[in-house]
Amino acid sequence: MTNLQCGVDTCANNAQGCCCLPGIDVGGAHACRCGDTCCRSFHPKSEGAQNSARHDVPNPSSHISCSAKTCAYNEGGLCSASQITVKGGGADQASQTECATFRQR
């Protein structure tokens, strides 16, 4: 499990700077920098009701799937970093978020 800090205050799954999901999916198959990645699990608060599962309790340890094949922390499609930070203040959609921990191989 990875310690996941979330700086995307506009995400419905963010509570107290932590993601409330048991796991997230980081996109960016051909990323060269942090800005080429995104949190595909982003769900905007502005869309109203969250899905039926309860996602308002911070879950600092998460399973992180990663399609950023060029990231040094990607091991077989999973993130091996001990801690990651997702950023995207004011994001309205997943493409406006990023994995700030991304490091190109």
Jmol script that loads the backbone (N, CA, C; Angstrom):
load data "model"
ATOM      1  N   MET A   1       0.833  -1.188   0.000  1.00  0.00           N
ATOM      2  CA  MET A   1       0.000   0.000   0.000  1.00  0.00           C
ATOM      3  C   MET A   1       0.876   1.248   0.000  1.00  0.00           C
ATOM      4  N   THR A   2       0.381   2.266  -0.638  1.00  0.00           N
ATOM      5  CA  THR A   2       1.099   3.524  -0.766  1.00  0.00           C
ATOM      6  C   THR A   2       0.396   4.611   0.025  1.00  0.00           C
ATOM      7  N   ASN A   3       1.149   5.453   0.692  1.00  0.00           N
ATOM      8  CA  ASN A   3       0.589   6.605   1.394  1.00  0.00           C
ATOM      9  C   ASN A   3       0.213   7.625   0.321  1.00  0.00           C
ATOM     10  N   LEU A   4      -1.045   7.971   0.228  1.00  0.00           N
ATOM     11  CA  LEU A   4      -1.556   8.863  -0.816  1.00  0.00           C
ATOM     12  C   LEU A   4      -2.040  10.175  -0.222  1.00  0.00           C
ATOM     13  N   GLN A   5      -1.377  11.248  -0.564  1.00  0.00           N
ATOM     14  CA  GLN A   5      -1.790  12.591  -0.172  1.00  0.00           C
ATOM     15  C   GLN A   5      -2.502  13.222  -1.365  1.00  0.00           C
ATOM     16  N   CYS A   6      -3.647  13.827  -1.140  1.00  0.00           N
ATOM     17  CA  CYS A   6      -4.416  14.425  -2.223  1.00  0.00           C
ATOM     18  C   CYS A   6      -4.553  15.929  -2.030  1.00  0.00           C
ATOM     19  N   GLY A   7      -4.088  16.670  -3.008  1.00  0.00           N
ATOM     20  CA  GLY A   7      -4.194  18.124  -2.992  1.00  0.00           C
ATOM     21  C   GLY A   7      -5.262  18.632  -3.944  1.00  0.00           C
ATOM     22  N   VAL A   8      -6.171  17.747  -4.353  1.00  0.00           N
ATOM     23  CA  VAL A   8      -7.240  18.125  -5.284  1.00  0.00           C
ATOM     24  C   VAL A   8      -8.508  18.364  -4.470  1.00  0.00           C
ATOM     25  N   ASP A   9      -8.644  19.572  -3.973  1.00  0.00           N
ATOM     26  CA  ASP A   9      -9.760  19.889  -3.085  1.00  0.00           C
ATOM     27  C   ASP A   9     -11.114  19.885  -3.770  1.00  0.00           C
ATOM     28  N   THR A  10     -11.138  19.845  -5.084  1.00  0.00           N
ATOM     29  CA  THR A  10     -12.398  19.817  -5.824  1.00  0.00           C
ATOM     30  C   THR A  10     -12.871  18.392  -6.121  1.00  0.00           C
ATOM     31  N   CYS A  11     -12.132  17.387  -5.638  1.00  0.00           N
ATOM     32  CA  CYS A  11     -12.510  15.995  -5.870  1.00  0.00           C
ATOM     33  C   CYS A  11     -13.449  15.514  -4.768  1.00  0.00           C
ATOM     34  N   ALA A  12     -14.499  14.842  -5.163  1.00  0.00           N
ATOM     35  CA  ALA A  12     -15.488  14.324  -4.209  1.00  0.00           C
ATOM     36  C   ALA A  12     -14.893  13.264  -3.289  1.00  0.00           C
ATOM     37  N   ASN A  13     -13.777  12.670  -3.676  1.00  0.00           N
ATOM     38  CA  ASN A  13     -13.159  11.615  -2.883  1.00  0.00           C
ATOM     39  C   ASN A  13     -12.076  12.133  -1.941  1.00  0.00           C
ATOM     40  N   ASN A  14     -11.884  13.440  -1.874  1.00  0.00           N
ATOM     41  CA  ASN A  14     -10.862  14.041  -1.012  1.00  0.00           C
ATOM     42  C   ASN A  14     -11.491  14.468   0.310  1.00  0.00           C
ATOM     43  N   ALA A  15     -10.871  14.044   1.402  1.00  0.00           N
ATOM     44  CA  ALA A  15     -11.278  14.479   2.737  1.00  0.00           C
ATOM     45  C   ALA A  15     -10.017  14.693   3.557  1.00  0.00           C
ATOM     46  N   GLN A  16      -9.859  15.875   4.064  1.00  0.00           N
ATOM     47  CA  GLN A  16      -8.731  16.211   4.924  1.00  0.00           C
ATOM     48  C   GLN A  16      -7.382  15.957   4.258  1.00  0.00           C
ATOM     49  N   GLY A  17      -7.315  16.167   2.923  1.00  0.00           N
ATOM     50  CA  GLY A  17      -6.064  16.005   2.194  1.00  0.00           C
ATOM     51  C   GLY A  17      -5.693  14.574   1.880  1.00  0.00           C
ATOM     52  N   CYS A  18      -6.612  13.655   2.129  1.00  0.00           N
ATOM     53  CA  CYS A  18      -6.395  12.245   1.808  1.00  0.00           C
ATOM     54  C   CYS A  18      -7.502  11.771   0.874  1.00  0.00           C
ATOM     55  N   CYS A  19      -7.153  10.796   0.059  1.00  0.00           N
ATOM     56  CA  CYS A  19      -8.165  10.182  -0.787  1.00  0.00           C
ATOM     57  C   CYS A  19      -8.953   9.190   0.063  1.00  0.00           C
ATOM     58  N   CYS A  20     -10.242   9.103  -0.176  1.00  0.00           N
ATOM     59  CA  CYS A  20     -11.097   8.199   0.580  1.00  0.00           C
ATOM     60  C   CYS A  20     -11.338   6.876  -0.143  1.00  0.00           C
ATOM     61  N   LEU A  21     -10.841   6.756  -1.363  1.00  0.00           N
ATOM     62  CA  LEU A  21     -10.997   5.511  -2.107  1.00  0.00           C
ATOM     63  C   LEU A  21      -9.980   4.481  -1.635  1.00  0.00           C
ATOM     64  N   PRO A  22     -10.290   3.202  -1.748  1.00  0.00           N
ATOM     65  CA  PRO A  22      -9.310   2.174  -1.376  1.00  0.00           C
ATOM     66  C   PRO A  22      -8.170   2.078  -2.382  1.00  0.00           C
ATOM     67  N   GLY A  23      -8.371   2.659  -3.556  1.00  0.00           N
ATOM     68  CA  GLY A  23      -7.342   2.662  -4.585  1.00  0.00           C
ATOM     69  C   GLY A  23      -7.685   3.646  -5.677  1.00  0.00           C
ATOM     70  N   ILE A  24      -6.666   4.090  -6.396  1.00  0.00           N
ATOM     71  CA  ILE A  24      -6.879   5.013  -7.512  1.00  0.00           C
ATOM     72  C   ILE A  24      -6.166   4.482  -8.748  1.00  0.00           C
ATOM     73  N   ASP A  25      -6.455   5.111  -9.878  1.00  0.00           N
ATOM     74  CA  ASP A  25      -5.845   4.757 -11.154  1.00  0.00           C
ATOM     75  C   ASP A  25      -5.160   5.995 -11.704  1.00  0.00           C
ATOM     76  N   VAL A  26      -3.842   5.932 -11.859  1.00  0.00           N
ATOM     77  CA  VAL A  26      -3.071   7.039 -12.421  1.00  0.00           C
ATOM     78  C   VAL A  26      -2.863   6.777 -13.905  1.00  0.00           C
ATOM     79  N   GLY A  27      -3.207   7.748 -14.721  1.00  0.00           N
ATOM     80  CA  GLY A  27      -3.051   7.634 -16.167  1.00  0.00           C
ATOM     81  C   GLY A  27      -1.854   8.418 -16.668  1.00  0.00           C
ATOM     82  N   GLY A  28      -1.461   8.146 -17.895  1.00  0.00           N
ATOM     83  CA  GLY A  28      -0.354   8.849 -18.521  1.00  0.00           C
ATOM     84  C   GLY A  28       0.655   7.892 -19.123  1.00  0.00           C
ATOM     85  N   ALA A  29       0.202   7.011 -19.998  1.00  0.00           N
ATOM     86  CA  ALA A  29       1.025   5.929 -20.536  1.00  0.00           C
ATOM     87  C   ALA A  29       2.382   6.383 -21.073  1.00  0.00           C
ATOM     88  N   HIS A  30       2.437   7.529 -21.712  1.00  0.00           N
ATOM     89  CA  HIS A  30       3.691   7.991 -22.321  1.00  0.00           C
ATOM     90  C   HIS A  30       4.206   9.263 -21.667  1.00  0.00           C
ATOM     91  N   ALA A  31       3.956   9.405 -20.382  1.00  0.00           N
ATOM     92  CA  ALA A  31       4.315  10.627 -19.645  1.00  0.00           C
ATOM     93  C   ALA A  31       5.826  10.882 -19.662  1.00  0.00           C
ATOM     94  N   CYS A  32       6.160  12.156 -19.764  1.00  0.00           N
ATOM     95  CA  CYS A  32       7.558  12.603 -19.677  1.00  0.00           C
ATOM     96  C   CYS A  32       7.760  13.485 -18.454  1.00  0.00           C
ATOM     97  N   ARG A  33       6.642  13.970 -17.890  1.00  0.00           N
ATOM     98  CA  ARG A  33       6.690  14.850 -16.717  1.00  0.00           C
ATOM     99  C   ARG A  33       5.388  14.682 -15.943  1.00  0.00           C
ATOM    100  N   CYS A  34       5.357  15.237 -14.749  1.00  0.00           N
ATOM    101  CA  CYS A  34       4.176  15.122 -13.886  1.00  0.00           C
ATOM    102  C   CYS A  34       2.900  15.563 -14.589  1.00  0.00           C
ATOM    103  N   GLY A  35       2.978  16.651 -15.336  1.00  0.00           N
ATOM    104  CA  GLY A  35       1.805  17.202 -16.012  1.00  0.00           C
ATOM    105  C   GLY A  35       1.220  16.311 -17.092  1.00  0.00           C
ATOM    106  N   ASP A  36       1.950  15.267 -17.459  1.00  0.00           N
ATOM    107  CA  ASP A  36       1.452  14.322 -18.462  1.00  0.00           C
ATOM    108  C   ASP A  36       0.670  13.174 -17.821  1.00  0.00           C
ATOM    109  N   THR A  37       0.568  13.189 -16.495  1.00  0.00           N
ATOM    110  CA  THR A  37      -0.174  12.155 -15.776  1.00  0.00           C
ATOM    111  C   THR A  37      -1.495  12.733 -15.275  1.00  0.00           C
ATOM    112  N   CYS A  38      -2.365  11.887 -14.791  1.00  0.00           N
ATOM    113  CA  CYS A  38      -3.617  12.360 -14.196  1.00  0.00           C
ATOM    114  C   CYS A  38      -4.169  11.289 -13.274  1.00  0.00           C
ATOM    115  N   CYS A  39      -5.052  11.701 -12.389  1.00  0.00           N
ATOM    116  CA  CYS A  39      -5.767  10.759 -11.530  1.00  0.00           C
ATOM    117  C   CYS A  39      -7.080  10.438 -12.238  1.00  0.00           C
ATOM    118  N   ARG A  40      -7.147   9.258 -12.815  1.00  0.00           N
ATOM    119  CA  ARG A  40      -8.357   8.864 -13.543  1.00  0.00           C
ATOM    120  C   ARG A  40      -9.513   8.535 -12.602  1.00  0.00           C
ATOM    121  N   SER A  41      -9.250   8.516 -11.311  1.00  0.00           N
ATOM    122  CA  SER A  41     -10.294   8.252 -10.323  1.00  0.00           C
ATOM    123  C   SER A  41     -10.958   9.540  -9.835  1.00  0.00           C
ATOM    124  N   PHE A  42     -10.513  10.677 -10.356  1.00  0.00           N
ATOM    125  CA  PHE A  42     -11.074  11.978  -9.989  1.00  0.00           C
ATOM    126  C   PHE A  42     -12.569  12.015 -10.276  1.00  0.00           C
ATOM    127  N   HIS A  43     -13.318  12.538  -9.321  1.00  0.00           N
ATOM    128  CA  HIS A  43     -14.759  12.737  -9.479  1.00  0.00           C
ATOM    129  C   HIS A  43     -15.074  14.113  -8.884  1.00  0.00           C
ATOM    130  N   PRO A  44     -15.514  15.074  -9.696  1.00  0.00           N
ATOM    131  CA  PRO A  44     -15.732  16.430  -9.186  1.00  0.00           C
ATOM    132  C   PRO A  44     -16.862  16.537  -8.167  1.00  0.00           C
ATOM    133  N   LYS A  45     -16.610  17.300  -7.120  1.00  0.00           N
ATOM    134  CA  LYS A  45     -17.652  17.569  -6.115  1.00  0.00           C
ATOM    135  C   LYS A  45     -18.827  18.277  -6.757  1.00  0.00           C
ATOM    136  N   SER A  46     -18.560  19.066  -7.768  1.00  0.00           N
ATOM    137  CA  SER A  46     -19.598  19.877  -8.401  1.00  0.00           C
ATOM    138  C   SER A  46     -20.675  19.042  -9.085  1.00  0.00           C
ATOM    139  N   GLU A  47     -20.424  17.750  -9.310  1.00  0.00           N
ATOM    140  CA  GLU A  47     -21.435  16.908  -9.962  1.00  0.00           C
ATOM    141  C   GLU A  47     -22.501  16.429  -8.996  1.00  0.00           C
ATOM    142  N   GLY A  48     -22.435  16.883  -7.767  1.00  0.00           N
ATOM    143  CA  GLY A  48     -23.474  16.538  -6.806  1.00  0.00           C
ATOM    144  C   GLY A  48     -23.179  15.270  -6.049  1.00  0.00           C
ATOM    145  N   ALA A  49     -24.159  14.412  -5.955  1.00  0.00           N
ATOM    146  CA  ALA A  49     -24.057  13.200  -5.132  1.00  0.00           C
ATOM    147  C   ALA A  49     -22.917  12.300  -5.566  1.00  0.00           C
ATOM    148  N   GLN A  50     -22.242  11.757  -4.583  1.00  0.00           N
ATOM    149  CA  GLN A  50     -21.193  10.788  -4.845  1.00  0.00           C
ATOM    150  C   GLN A  50     -21.850   9.464  -5.222  1.00  0.00           C
ATOM    151  N   ASN A  51     -21.043   8.528  -5.697  1.00  0.00           N
ATOM    152  CA  ASN A  51     -21.618   7.233  -6.020  1.00  0.00           C
ATOM    153  C   ASN A  51     -22.114   6.552  -4.749  1.00  0.00           C
ATOM    154  N   SER A  52     -22.752   5.415  -4.890  1.00  0.00           N
ATOM    155  CA  SER A  52     -23.417   4.792  -3.756  1.00  0.00           C
ATOM    156  C   SER A  52     -22.471   4.320  -2.653  1.00  0.00           C
ATOM    157  N   ALA A  53     -21.213   4.038  -2.981  1.00  0.00           N
ATOM    158  CA  ALA A  53     -20.253   3.640  -1.948  1.00  0.00           C
ATOM    159  C   ALA A  53     -19.887   4.857  -1.104  1.00  0.00           C
ATOM    160  N   ARG A  54     -19.612   4.638   0.151  1.00  0.00           N
ATOM    161  CA  ARG A  54     -19.266   5.740   1.050  1.00  0.00           C
ATOM    162  C   ARG A  54     -17.784   6.070   0.885  1.00  0.00           C
ATOM    163  N   HIS A  55     -17.500   7.266   0.417  1.00  0.00           N
ATOM    164  CA  HIS A  55     -16.129   7.695   0.176  1.00  0.00           C
ATOM    165  C   HIS A  55     -15.864   9.046   0.828  1.00  0.00           C
ATOM    166  N   ASP A  56     -16.125   9.124   2.136  1.00  0.00           N
ATOM    167  CA  ASP A  56     -15.863  10.389   2.823  1.00  0.00           C
ATOM    168  C   ASP A  56     -14.973  10.199   4.051  1.00  0.00           C
ATOM    169  N   VAL A  57     -14.406   9.009   4.201  1.00  0.00           N
ATOM    170  CA  VAL A  57     -13.497   8.728   5.302  1.00  0.00           C
ATOM    171  C   VAL A  57     -12.081   8.626   4.733  1.00  0.00           C
ATOM    172  N   PRO A  58     -11.153   9.469   5.193  1.00  0.00           N
ATOM    173  CA  PRO A  58      -9.795   9.444   4.648  1.00  0.00           C
ATOM    174  C   PRO A  58      -9.157   8.058   4.726  1.00  0.00           C
ATOM    175  N   ASN A  59      -8.507   7.678   3.645  1.00  0.00           N
ATOM    176  CA  ASN A  59      -7.835   6.386   3.552  1.00  0.00           C
ATOM    177  C   ASN A  59      -6.393   6.668   3.109  1.00  0.00           C
ATOM    178  N   PRO A  60      -5.478   6.943   4.049  1.00  0.00           N
ATOM    179  CA  PRO A  60      -4.127   7.348   3.677  1.00  0.00           C
ATOM    180  C   PRO A  60      -3.299   6.267   2.994  1.00  0.00           C
ATOM    181  N   SER A  61      -3.664   5.005   3.134  1.00  0.00           N
ATOM    182  CA  SER A  61      -2.939   3.927   2.466  1.00  0.00           C
ATOM    183  C   SER A  61      -3.808   3.366   1.355  1.00  0.00           C
ATOM    184  N   SER A  62      -3.334   3.501   0.128  1.00  0.00           N
ATOM    185  CA  SER A  62      -4.145   3.120  -1.020  1.00  0.00           C
ATOM    186  C   SER A  62      -3.397   2.219  -1.985  1.00  0.00           C
ATOM    187  N   HIS A  63      -4.162   1.454  -2.719  1.00  0.00           N
ATOM    188  CA  HIS A  63      -3.655   0.651  -3.827  1.00  0.00           C
ATOM    189  C   HIS A  63      -3.641   1.584  -5.045  1.00  0.00           C
ATOM    190  N   ILE A  64      -2.520   1.689  -5.724  1.00  0.00           N
ATOM    191  CA  ILE A  64      -2.438   2.617  -6.842  1.00  0.00           C
ATOM    192  C   ILE A  64      -2.051   1.887  -8.117  1.00  0.00           C
ATOM    193  N   SER A  65      -3.018   1.813  -9.041  1.00  0.00           N
ATOM    194  CA  SER A  65      -2.758   1.284 -10.374  1.00  0.00           C
ATOM    195  C   SER A  65      -2.153   2.410 -11.183  1.00  0.00           C
ATOM    196  N   CYS A  66      -1.178   2.085 -12.012  1.00  0.00           N
ATOM    197  CA  CYS A  66      -0.494   3.131 -12.767  1.00  0.00           C
ATOM    198  C   CYS A  66      -0.235   2.685 -14.199  1.00  0.00           C
ATOM    199  N   SER A  67      -0.699   3.493 -15.146  1.00  0.00           N
ATOM    200  CA  SER A  67      -0.438   3.189 -16.554  1.00  0.00           C
ATOM    201  C   SER A  67       0.701   4.044 -17.106  1.00  0.00           C
ATOM    202  N   ALA A  68       1.350   4.835 -16.248  1.00  0.00           N
ATOM    203  CA  ALA A  68       2.497   5.651 -16.675  1.00  0.00           C
ATOM    204  C   ALA A  68       3.721   4.737 -16.787  1.00  0.00           C
ATOM    205  N   LYS A  69       3.834   4.072 -17.931  1.00  0.00           N
ATOM    206  CA  LYS A  69       4.885   3.090 -18.161  1.00  0.00           C
ATOM    207  C   LYS A  69       6.288   3.673 -18.042  1.00  0.00           C
ATOM    208  N   THR A  70       6.399   4.968 -18.203  1.00  0.00           N
ATOM    209  CA  THR A  70       7.707   5.632 -18.168  1.00  0.00           C
ATOM    210  C   THR A  70       8.103   6.086 -16.764  1.00  0.00           C
ATOM    211  N   CYS A  71       7.270   5.812 -15.767  1.00  0.00           N
ATOM    212  CA  CYS A  71       7.571   6.243 -14.405  1.00  0.00           C
ATOM    213  C   CYS A  71       8.489   5.245 -13.706  1.00  0.00           C
ATOM    214  N   ALA A  72       9.463   5.767 -13.001  1.00  0.00           N
ATOM    215  CA  ALA A  72      10.421   4.936 -12.271  1.00  0.00           C
ATOM    216  C   ALA A  72       9.746   4.103 -11.185  1.00  0.00           C
ATOM    217  N   TYR A  73       8.584   4.526 -10.706  1.00  0.00           N
ATOM    218  CA  TYR A  73       7.880   3.816  -9.638  1.00  0.00           C
ATOM    219  C   TYR A  73       6.877   2.780 -10.159  1.00  0.00           C
ATOM    220  N   ASN A  74       6.708   2.703 -11.466  1.00  0.00           N
ATOM    221  CA  ASN A  74       5.753   1.755 -12.036  1.00  0.00           C
ATOM    222  C   ASN A  74       6.398   0.376 -12.103  1.00  0.00           C
ATOM    223  N   GLU A  75       5.821  -0.546 -11.352  1.00  0.00           N
ATOM    224  CA  GLU A  75       6.293  -1.929 -11.366  1.00  0.00           C
ATOM    225  C   GLU A  75       5.126  -2.826 -11.743  1.00  0.00           C
ATOM    226  N   GLY A  76       5.091  -3.204 -12.996  1.00  0.00           N
ATOM    227  CA  GLY A  76       4.023  -4.079 -13.467  1.00  0.00           C
ATOM    228  C   GLY A  76       2.641  -3.472 -13.393  1.00  0.00           C
ATOM    229  N   GLY A  77       2.544  -2.160 -13.576  1.00  0.00           N
ATOM    230  CA  GLY A  77       1.251  -1.487 -13.548  1.00  0.00           C
ATOM    231  C   GLY A  77       0.800  -1.042 -12.172  1.00  0.00           C
ATOM    232  N   LEU A  78       1.665  -1.220 -11.174  1.00  0.00           N
ATOM    233  CA  LEU A  78       1.365  -0.764  -9.820  1.00  0.00           C
ATOM    234  C   LEU A  78       2.427   0.222  -9.370  1.00  0.00           C
ATOM    235  N   CYS A  79       2.036   1.175  -8.530  1.00  0.00           N
ATOM    236  CA  CYS A  79       2.973   2.168  -8.010  1.00  0.00           C
ATOM    237  C   CYS A  79       3.753   1.570  -6.845  1.00  0.00           C
ATOM    238  N   SER A  80       5.082   1.687  -6.907  1.00  0.00           N
ATOM    239  CA  SER A  80       5.930   1.152  -5.839  1.00  0.00           C
ATOM    240  C   SER A  80       6.445   2.231  -4.894  1.00  0.00           C
ATOM    241  N   ALA A  81       6.080   3.502  -5.143  1.00  0.00           N
ATOM    242  CA  ALA A  81       6.523   4.589  -4.263  1.00  0.00           C
ATOM    243  C   ALA A  81       5.892   4.414  -2.886  1.00  0.00           C
ATOM    244  N   SER A  82       6.625   4.754  -1.844  1.00  0.00           N
ATOM    245  CA  SER A  82       6.067   4.630  -0.493  1.00  0.00           C
ATOM    246  C   SER A  82       5.033   5.714  -0.220  1.00  0.00           C
ATOM    247  N   GLN A  83       5.148   6.836  -0.940  1.00  0.00           N
ATOM    248  CA  GLN A  83       4.191   7.930  -0.787  1.00  0.00           C
ATOM    249  C   GLN A  83       4.062   8.657  -2.111  1.00  0.00           C
ATOM    250  N   ILE A  84       2.829   9.041  -2.480  1.00  0.00           N
ATOM    251  CA  ILE A  84       2.641   9.895  -3.652  1.00  0.00           C
ATOM    252  C   ILE A  84       1.721  11.050  -3.280  1.00  0.00           C
ATOM    253  N   THR A  85       1.821  12.092  -4.101  1.00  0.00           N
ATOM    254  CA  THR A  85       0.967  13.260  -3.954  1.00  0.00           C
ATOM    255  C   THR A  85       0.278  13.517  -5.276  1.00  0.00           C
ATOM    256  N   VAL A  86      -1.029  13.655  -5.229  1.00  0.00           N
ATOM    257  CA  VAL A  86      -1.809  14.023  -6.405  1.00  0.00           C
ATOM    258  C   VAL A  86      -2.154  15.496  -6.250  1.00  0.00           C
ATOM    259  N   LYS A  87      -1.904  16.273  -7.293  1.00  0.00           N
ATOM    260  CA  LYS A  87      -2.190  17.712  -7.276  1.00  0.00           C
ATOM    261  C   LYS A  87      -3.191  18.060  -8.357  1.00  0.00           C
ATOM    262  N   GLY A  88      -3.776  19.236  -8.218  1.00  0.00           N
ATOM    263  CA  GLY A  88      -4.734  19.712  -9.206  1.00  0.00           C
ATOM    264  C   GLY A  88      -5.742  20.655  -8.604  1.00  0.00           C
ATOM    265  N   GLY A  89      -5.258  21.634  -7.868  1.00  0.00           N
ATOM    266  CA  GLY A  89      -6.149  22.600  -7.239  1.00  0.00           C
ATOM    267  C   GLY A  89      -7.090  23.237  -8.247  1.00  0.00           C
ATOM    268  N   GLY A  90      -8.371  23.211  -7.959  1.00  0.00           N
ATOM    269  CA  GLY A  90      -9.373  23.814  -8.832  1.00  0.00           C
ATOM    270  C   GLY A  90      -9.770  22.951 -10.015  1.00  0.00           C
ATOM    271  N   ALA A  91      -9.333  21.700 -10.054  1.00  0.00           N
ATOM    272  CA  ALA A  91      -9.621  20.818 -11.183  1.00  0.00           C
ATOM    273  C   ALA A  91     -11.120  20.590 -11.358  1.00  0.00           C
ATOM    274  N   ASP A  92     -11.542  20.578 -12.624  1.00  0.00           N
ATOM    275  CA  ASP A  92     -12.924  20.261 -12.979  1.00  0.00           C
ATOM    276  C   ASP A  92     -13.027  18.879 -13.600  1.00  0.00           C
ATOM    277  N   GLN A  93     -11.879  18.354 -14.036  1.00  0.00           N
ATOM    278  CA  GLN A  93     -11.847  17.063 -14.710  1.00  0.00           C
ATOM    279  C   GLN A  93     -10.509  16.376 -14.456  1.00  0.00           C
ATOM    280  N   ALA A  94     -10.455  15.089 -14.693  1.00  0.00           N
ATOM    281  CA  ALA A  94      -9.263  14.296 -14.410  1.00  0.00           C
ATOM    282  C   ALA A  94      -8.017  14.840 -15.099  1.00  0.00           C
ATOM    283  N   SER A  95      -8.159  15.343 -16.304  1.00  0.00           N
ATOM    284  CA  SER A  95      -6.995  15.831 -17.056  1.00  0.00           C
ATOM    285  C   SER A  95      -6.335  17.046 -16.407  1.00  0.00           C
ATOM    286  N   GLN A  96      -6.989  17.646 -15.442  1.00  0.00           N
ATOM    287  CA  GLN A  96      -6.420  18.807 -14.737  1.00  0.00           C
ATOM    288  C   GLN A  96      -5.742  18.395 -13.428  1.00  0.00           C
ATOM    289  N   THR A  97      -5.601  17.094 -13.216  1.00  0.00           N
ATOM    290  CA  THR A  97      -4.902  16.576 -12.044  1.00  0.00           C
ATOM    291  C   THR A  97      -3.581  15.970 -12.492  1.00  0.00           C
ATOM    292  N   GLU A  98      -2.686  15.705 -11.540  1.00  0.00           N
ATOM    293  CA  GLU A  98      -1.423  15.063 -11.896  1.00  0.00           C
ATOM    294  C   GLU A  98      -0.825  14.344 -10.696  1.00  0.00           C
ATOM    295  N   CYS A  99      -0.015  13.352 -10.998  1.00  0.00           N
ATOM    296  CA  CYS A  99       0.745  12.668  -9.966  1.00  0.00           C
ATOM    297  C   CYS A  99       2.041  13.451  -9.810  1.00  0.00           C
ATOM    298  N   ALA A 100       2.162  14.181  -8.720  1.00  0.00           N
ATOM    299  CA  ALA A 100       3.328  15.028  -8.491  1.00  0.00           C
ATOM    300  C   ALA A 100       4.567  14.226  -8.118  1.00  0.00           C
ATOM    301  N   THR A 101       4.408  12.935  -7.908  1.00  0.00           N
ATOM    302  CA  THR A 101       5.521  12.068  -7.531  1.00  0.00           C
ATOM    303  C   THR A 101       6.168  11.426  -8.756  1.00  0.00           C
ATOM    304  N   PHE A 102       5.538  11.547  -9.920  1.00  0.00           N
ATOM    305  CA  PHE A 102       6.067  10.947 -11.143  1.00  0.00           C
ATOM    306  C   PHE A 102       7.538  11.314 -11.354  1.00  0.00           C
ATOM    307  N   ARG A 103       8.330  10.312 -11.680  1.00  0.00           N
ATOM    308  CA  ARG A 103       9.738  10.505 -12.045  1.00  0.00           C
ATOM    309  C   ARG A 103      10.014   9.638 -13.259  1.00  0.00           C
ATOM    310  N   GLN A 104      10.465  10.261 -14.322  1.00  0.00           N
ATOM    311  CA  GLN A 104      10.720   9.503 -15.555  1.00  0.00           C
ATOM    312  C   GLN A 104      11.909   8.561 -15.355  1.00  0.00           C
ATOM    313  N   ARG A 105      11.799   7.363 -15.914  1.00  0.00           N
ATOM    314  CA  ARG A 105      12.895   6.370 -15.838  1.00  0.00           C
ATOM    315  C   ARG A 105      14.132   6.892 -16.515  1.00  0.00           C
TER     316      ARG A 105
END
end "model"
wireframe off; spacefill off
backbone 0.3
color backbone group
